[in-house]
Amino acid sequence: MKLYIVGNWKMNFSVGEASVYLHKLQQKIRTSKEVGVIIAPPSIALQPLTLQLDPKKIKLASQNGNYHDFGAYTGEVSYTQLRGLVDYAIIGHSERRYLFCETDKDIRESVAAAIRNQIAPILCLGETEVERTFGETRDVLRDQLVGGLSQVAVEDLPKVMVAYEPVWAISTTTSAKIASPDDVSDAVQFLRQTLTDLYGATIAKKVPLLYGGSVKPANAGAYLTIPEVNGLLIGGASLIAEQFLGIIETAKRVAS
Ligand code: PGA
């Protein structure tokens, strides 16, 4: 399967800075059939960036969206409004779940709304540190996976990507909190098995499974060579051109 490198810029860069940064990335990225590069800039930068985007090199994702199509939802941007601007949407990121109190309903409705609007969902899930300590990782992953996909028709499943992002391993420099390849391997195997139980092996193996949480050029290769890992979701390191480009190069080496 193709590998995917997704950069989540979170709430960083002004529109001008985003444009300069995209220019820098596009100068250096060579197109590849084996590695898909996706960036998720802040929503305010999406439309301006489409004017300079080379879609053969990079695709755009939103970091979020509202599942209502239109209406009295002050401050929100819907998947219907994002349609045509982005190919992908990050949905259910732990910062949305825990800082902005997004519910399981918000997430499953968002996955359905994205698909309805021809946007491929990148469904994020992962356990917190407390859940991990209490041995609840698999329960959490199963609940978030089954819940997030509950409105997805079987034929639409291959449009979805699933990103395993253990909350305790996001944006950390503490080595004890960096997820080990074994941690990631256990989780993604469990996710693949759960998808297989739900939808059968043929469909389950079409769903790219990504890993995210403190990925850097130095550890990207170790995660990408885990069987069942089909890509990476990168926060901090996606904001530094040398690091993001380095990870893309690693993915190309692993893919070839
Ligand atoms: P990080 O962020 O790479 O900075 O840990 C990952 C994410 O939150 O998606």
Residues whose N, C-alpha, C, O or C-beta is under 5 A from the ligand:
A	BS01	PGA	N8 A169 I170 S171 T172 G212 G213 S214 V215 L233 I234 G235 G236 A237
